[in-house]
Amino acid sequence: MGACGAVCHNAVVIPAPSRHARPVLQPRSDGQFTHAAKPTTAVVIGGGLAGLSAAVVLAERGVRVTVLEREHFLGGRVGAWTDRLQDGTAFDMERGFHAFFRQYYNLRQLLKRVDPGLGFLKPTDDYPILTPTGNESFAGLTHAPLVNVAKLTWRTETLRIRDLMKVNVPAALAMLRFDFERTYAAFDQVTAGEYLDSLNFPPVARQRLLHVFAHSCFNPQADMSAAALLQMLHFYFTANHDGLVFDVADRPFSRGIFQPLAALLDRLGAVVRTGTGARSLERREAGWAVETDREPLSADLVVLATDVPGIRAVVDASRGLADPAWQERIASLRVTNAFAVWRLWLDRPVTAGRAGFAGTAGVGPLDNISVYENLEDESRDWAVRTGGSVVELHAYALPAGCDEAALKHQLLDGLRVLYPETVGAALIEERFLLRQDCPAFAPGSDALRPEVRTPFRGLALAGDFVRLPFPSALMERATAAGMLAANTLLAELGVAPEPLWSVAVRGPLAPRS
Ligand SMILES: Cc1cc2nc3c(=O)[nH]c(=O)nc-3n(C[C@H](O)[C@H](O)[C@H](O)COP(=O)(O)OP(=O)(O)OC[C@H]3O[C@@H](n4cnc5c(N)ncnc54)[C@H](O)[C@@H]3O)c2cc1C
């Protein structure tokens, strides 16, 4: 590690992405090759952030990469595809609004390769939480997490002095004492719901300050590990010195991220095949055979960067991956409950000044509201042209067998309560997605959670479901896992890794021994 948090590889100083970013998993020596010494090929299975991060890192180091993506678009859960409104307007529909937090250091390093100033990201000035009985705001917080905790506690009307006296201090301190080994040993068998109950917050404070955050992990509190929740609280809140507000994309992710990344891969000599699923792998004496929906491929290296259903299907169908302990890890992976994304084109505007994105609580299954004309250029043009509004509603951790019509009814009710100007608005158009492909972080799941490294030479895993040895979540976890998968394979070739970054690995009050 060099001055100002920079790292040094092969005498090249790589500046830290933020003065708060900490380098993680740095190799002991930097005297390695910058490029693969002999011609090397890799197949990356999955064109989400995990797969594309791995592909970019490998291709930059001279590996000839082929990316296989089952869908006709890149990006996976952040993906976007072209659709058309009835009036003929083309638009890019996405798998849903995404927030780009400032401590997503590895994701930002990836995106800076195609947009050095990150010009497609625009800062928000608040992260409001709206409820029928009052709102919370994350505006005006500092870069010092402990000061933020005190500030939020002081200004929320949901916590009075008498409530604070009742808070379970040792349980609350677990947020500041995060340490992978100790926290997972103590809390992985506990549910997130049990942990949040144990804090003894008044119900309204619990709902406004904690429920919204917990639900953003897509897992229901009753079936999520408290250790996984504490890891996320540490990553987003108590160890994050880059602020609680986030950036948003000012254009669809297709234009902002995935077309530029595909062009970068092309310039690096990589081949991206969309609409091509991988079916199975077979270990060969040297390297791998990959069976696909089209012609078979062979490669020296493979990164398996699908979602959870994808990895289970590919591993089940593969030959030569006979390591019972590892297969048990793969078989232990689950998806969590379904989520819904409902985009509405309304015939009238929402009130001026509505937040581009707002978390919600106390309005049934509705988890957040995005006003797309306040975010993206495409929706802004439509709203200006028609005088309408493009609103997106999300609902996470839905119960099994959820009925679409009933859910839509509840989501619309929630919107009308919080944004009463939408009462009576006509739906000009709508797009509704109900999906179930986010990973589960169930109580007790950490022991078997697979890591990037596999028992097989030349094969690594990536995705937001893998276990990482440093704090991370969601898009940042996918990107960091992809880069780590590439580094793991590059290490076998003696090639210098991509520097990786995170917030502090341990909480500010974590015991030192
Ligand atoms: C509604 C919603 C909102 C979200 N909001 C946020 C947010 O605000 N901030 C945030 O950080 N994160 C957010 N996330 C989470 C984020 O989208 C994911 O963590 C991240 O995109 C995961 O990336 P990945 O590459 O691990 O997986 P994926 O994006 O799922 O990519 C896996 C890819 O593999 C492909 N695949 C599967 N099987 C095969 C096969 N056999 N062959 C070839 N390809 C295959 C899939 O089609 C997919 O493209 C949100 C997710 C959702 C669903």
The ligand as a Tripos MOL2 file, in Angstrom:
@<TRIPOS>MOLECULE
LIG
   53    58     1     0     0
SMALL
NO_CHARGES

@<TRIPOS>ATOM
      1 C1        -35.5700   -4.9020   -8.3440 C.3       1 LIG1
      2 C2        -34.1270   -4.8890   -7.9510 C.ar      1 LIG1
      3 C3        -33.5640   -3.7290   -7.4410 C.ar      1 LIG1
      4 C4        -32.2290   -3.7180   -7.0410 C.ar      1 LIG1
      5 N1        -31.7080   -2.5690   -6.5400 N.ar      1 LIG1
      6 C5        -30.4070   -2.5220   -6.2120 C.ar      1 LIG1
      7 C6        -29.8320   -1.3070   -5.7660 C.ar      1 LIG1
      8 O1        -30.5000   -0.2840   -5.6560 O.2       1 LIG1
      9 N2        -28.4920   -1.3090   -5.4700 N.ar      1 LIG1
     10 C7        -27.7310   -2.4420   -5.5810 C.ar      1 LIG1
     11 O2        -26.5260   -2.3890   -5.3020 O.2       1 LIG1
     12 N3        -28.2560   -3.6050   -6.0100 N.ar      1 LIG1
     13 C8        -29.5740   -3.6790   -6.3080 C.ar      1 LIG1
     14 N4        -30.1090   -4.8620   -6.7490 N.ar      1 LIG1
     15 C9        -29.2670   -6.0730   -6.7460 C.3       1 LIG1
     16 C10       -28.3980   -6.1870   -8.0020 C.3       1 LIG1
     17 O3        -29.2050   -6.1150   -9.1450 O.3       1 LIG1
     18 C11       -27.6630   -7.5280   -7.9720 C.3       1 LIG1
     19 O4        -26.9880   -7.6740   -6.7430 O.3       1 LIG1
     20 C12       -26.6290   -7.6670   -9.0840 C.3       1 LIG1
     21 O5        -27.1140   -7.1930  -10.3010 O.3       1 LIG1
     22 C13       -26.2270   -9.1410   -9.2220 C.3       1 LIG1
     23 O6        -25.3210   -9.2890  -10.2970 O.3       1 LIG1
     24 P1        -24.7810  -10.7330  -10.6960 P.3       1 LIG1
     25 O7        -23.8900  -10.5500  -11.8440 O.co2     1 LIG1
     26 O8        -24.2530  -11.4030   -9.4730 O.co2     1 LIG1
     27 O9        -26.0760  -11.5750  -11.0990 O.3       1 LIG1
     28 P2        -27.1130  -11.3520  -12.2910 P.3       1 LIG1
     29 O10       -27.2870   -9.9130  -12.5460 O.co2     1 LIG1
     30 O11       -28.3020  -12.1660  -11.9390 O.co2     1 LIG1
     31 O12       -26.3610  -11.9650  -13.5480 O.3       1 LIG1
     32 C14       -26.3190  -13.3440  -13.8040 C.3       1 LIG1
     33 C15       -26.4680  -13.5390  -15.3060 C.3       1 LIG1
     34 O13       -26.2710  -14.9130  -15.6390 O.3       1 LIG1
     35 C16       -27.1610  -15.2270  -16.6980 C.3       1 LIG1
     36 N5        -27.2920  -16.6880  -16.7480 N.ar      1 LIG1
     37 C17       -27.9230  -17.5080  -15.8730 C.ar      1 LIG1
     38 N6        -27.7640  -18.7820  -16.2340 N.ar      1 LIG1
     39 C18       -27.0050  -18.7680  -17.3640 C.ar      1 LIG1
     40 C19       -26.4960  -19.7890  -18.2120 C.ar      1 LIG1
     41 N7        -26.7340  -21.0810  -17.9660 N.pl3     1 LIG1
     42 N8        -25.7520  -19.4210  -19.2740 N.ar      1 LIG1
     43 C20       -25.5020  -18.1090  -19.5540 C.ar      1 LIG1
     44 N9        -25.9840  -17.1040  -18.7800 N.ar      1 LIG1
     45 C21       -26.7140  -17.4350  -17.6930 C.ar      1 LIG1
     46 C22       -28.4250  -14.4830  -16.3390 C.3       1 LIG1
     47 O14       -29.2740  -14.3200  -17.4660 O.3       1 LIG1
     48 C23       -27.8500  -13.1640  -15.8220 C.3       1 LIG1
     49 O15       -27.7100  -12.2220  -16.8640 O.3       1 LIG1
     50 C24       -31.4480   -4.8980   -7.1510 C.ar      1 LIG1
     51 C25       -32.0010   -6.0750   -7.6810 C.ar      1 LIG1
     52 C26       -33.3240   -6.0640   -8.0790 C.ar      1 LIG1
     53 C27       -33.8840   -7.3400   -8.6290 C.3       1 LIG1
@<TRIPOS>BOND
     1     1     2 1
     2     2     3 ar
     3     2    52 ar
     4     3     4 ar
     5     4     5 ar
     6     4    50 ar
     7     5     6 ar
     8     6     7 ar
     9     6    13 1
    10     7     8 2
    11     7     9 ar
    12     9    10 ar
    13    10    11 2
    14    10    12 ar
    15    12    13 ar
    16    13    14 ar
    17    14    15 1
    18    14    50 ar
    19    15    16 1
    20    16    17 1
    21    16    18 1
    22    18    19 1
    23    18    20 1
    24    20    21 1
    25    20    22 1
    26    22    23 1
    27    23    24 1
    28    24    25 2
    29    24    26 1
    30    24    27 1
    31    27    28 1
    32    28    29 2
    33    28    30 1
    34    28    31 1
    35    31    32 1
    36    32    33 1
    37    33    34 1
    38    33    48 1
    39    34    35 1
    40    35    36 1
    41    35    46 1
    42    36    37 ar
    43    36    45 ar
    44    37    38 ar
    45    38    39 ar
    46    39    40 ar
    47    39    45 ar
    48    40    41 1
    49    40    42 ar
    50    42    43 ar
    51    43    44 ar
    52    44    45 ar
    53    46    47 1
    54    46    48 1
    55    48    49 1
    56    50    51 ar
    57    51    52 ar
    58    52    53 1
@<TRIPOS>SUBSTRUCTURE
     1 LIG1         1 GROUP 0 **** ****
